[in-house]
Amino acid sequence: MLYIFDLGNVIVDIDFKRVLGVWSNLSGTPLAVLSDRFTMGEVFQQHERGEISDEDFAGKLCDEMGIALSFEQFATGWQAVFVALRPEVIDIMQRLRNEGHRVVVLSNTNRLHCNYWPQHYPEVAAAA
């Protein structure tokens, strides 16, 4: 049997408020202001679909929010979305694999996050 697990808020808890908190600290812009300005609008969707580069995404999103961040600062905030691994889900995934089932991770994530999570959560790849 095939079991498909989503990454965000299934295997790993995520929280976009953490992203905004880092950007607020780095830019000096109040968190409430960034919360009002941040949307998962067209620029976000273009990036999710792979239509724009990570650097273009960072620049355009910063422009939309009215903040000036380097790409590295932007990426640091963007990676802060990951809160913690859910060990109970990893246990389930491993148990299913040990029983001979096929276990995969399917997620609507983006390149920046795809480059990040395997390094910081190797347990996920090991369980899938």
JODADA-V844881 format. One record per pair of residues at least 12 apart in sequence whose C-alpha atoms are under 10 Angstrom apart, sorted by the first residue. I is the first residue (numbers start at 1). J is the second residue. Records with the same first field share a line. If there is no record, write none. Layout:
I = J + J
This chain:
1 = 96 + 99 + 100 + 101 + 102 + 103
2 = 96 + 97 + 100 + 101 + 102 + 103 + 104
3 = 93 + 96 + 97 + 101 + 102 + 103 + 104 + 105 + 128
4 = 93 + 102 + 103 + 104 + 105 + 106 + 107 + 128
5 = 89 + 93 + 103 + 104 + 105 + 106 + 107 + 128
6 = 104 + 105 + 106 + 107 + 108 + 109
7 = 85 + 105 + 106 + 107 + 108 + 109 + 117 + 124
8 = 81 + 82 + 83 + 85 + 106 + 107 + 108 + 109
9 = 82 + 83 + 84 + 85 + 86
10 = 85 + 86 + 89 + 90
11 = 84 + 85 + 86 + 87 + 88 + 89 + 90 + 93 + 105 + 121 + 124
12 = 81 + 82 + 83 + 84 + 85 + 86 + 87 + 89 + 90 + 117 + 121 + 124
13 = 81 + 82 + 83 + 84 + 85 + 86
14 = 79 + 80 + 81 + 82 + 83 + 84 + 85
15 = 80 + 81 + 82 + 83 + 84
16 = 35 + 38 + 77 + 78 + 79 + 80 + 81 + 82 + 83
17 = 31 + 34 + 35 + 80 + 81
18 = 77 + 78 + 79 + 80 + 81 + 82 + 83
19 = 74 + 75 + 76 + 77 + 78 + 79 + 80 + 81 + 82
20 = 32 + 33 + 34 + 35 + 38 + 77 + 78 + 80 + 81
21 = 34 + 35 + 77 + 80
22 = 73 + 74 + 76 + 77 + 78 + 79 + 80 + 81
23 = 62 + 67 + 68 + 69 + 73 + 74 + 75 + 76 + 77 + 78 + 80
24 = 67 + 77
25 = 77
26 = 67 + 68 + 69 + 70 + 73 + 74 + 76 + 77
27 = 62 + 66 + 67 + 68 + 69 + 70 + 73 + 74
28 = 67 + 68
29 = 65 + 66 + 67 + 68
33 = 65 + 66
34 = 64 + 65 + 66 + 67
35 = 65
36 = 65
37 = 61 + 62 + 64 + 65 + 66
38 = 61 + 62 + 64 + 65 + 66
39 = 61 + 64 + 65
40 = 61
41 = 61
42 = 61
43 = 56 + 57 + 58 + 59 + 60 + 61 + 64
44 = 57 + 58 + 60 + 61 + 110
45 = 57 + 110
47 = 109 + 110 + 111 + 112
48 = 108 + 109 + 110 + 111 + 112
49 = 108 + 109 + 110 + 111
50 = 110 + 111
53 = 111 + 112
54 = 71 + 74 + 75 + 110 + 111 + 112
55 = 70 + 71 + 72 + 74 + 75 + 112
56 = 71
57 = 71 + 74
58 = 70 + 71 + 72 + 73 + 74 + 75 + 78
59 = 71 + 74
61 = 74
62 = 74
75 = 112 + 113 + 116
78 = 112 + 113 + 116
79 = 112 + 113 + 115 + 116 + 117
80 = 113
81 = 113
82 = 113 + 116 + 117 + 120 + 121
84 = 121
85 = 120 + 121 + 123 + 124
86 = 124
87 = 123 + 124
89 = 124 + 127
90 = 123 + 124 + 125 + 126 + 127 + 128
91 = 123 + 127
92 = 127
93 = 105 + 124 + 126 + 127 + 128
94 = 123 + 124 + 126 + 127 + 128
95 = 127
96 = 127 + 128
97 = 127 + 128
98 = 127
102 = 128
103 = 127 + 128
104 = 124 + 125 + 127 + 128
105 = 124 + 125 + 127 + 128
